[in-house]
Amino acid sequence: MSDSAIRAEETAKGGIKYELVLSEPSVNDPPKKEQITSPPKSMSVEEIEQKLKAAEERRLMLEAERLNQINEKKSKLQEANQKRQEYNNNFIQSTKETLEQRMEIFENNREAKLKALQEKLKEHERHIEEVRQTKNLNLSETNQEGTEVASSG
């Protein structure tokens, strides 16, 4: 430390001792480097044109890359739309087929029930007709017996 330093000692509560030094700030900055400047380069018209051409080519190349990316995205979207449309068409077709099968089964069951009911009704009518005929026969027999009994009596 330098001679101009002022030292002070203090003790804080809890028994800690610290030393405070007050002195002038010392200047130890490294020397500044002189900036090296290159002499201005004189560019020819041809060099400027070449640089402009290269910049134009880079710009066109970037634009072409962007267009390619956009076209790729469009093609992916079209493929996705086509797949979705195929899926929807397949779903519609399969649903239509299953509905047609169900309707056909329903129609067949309905026709079978109707035929069974008609057959049952025909059987019932035959039975009714048989009962009528037996009743008519019984009536005619009882009438003949009654006339025979009346004529013999």
WOTAKA-V375684 format. One record per helix or strand. SS is the DSSP state (alpha for helix, beta for strand). FROM is the first residue (numbers start at 0). LEN is the number of residues. Records with the same first field share a line. If there is no record, write none. Layout:
SS = FROM-LEN + FROM-LEN
This chain:
beta = 5-7 + 15-7
alpha = 44-108
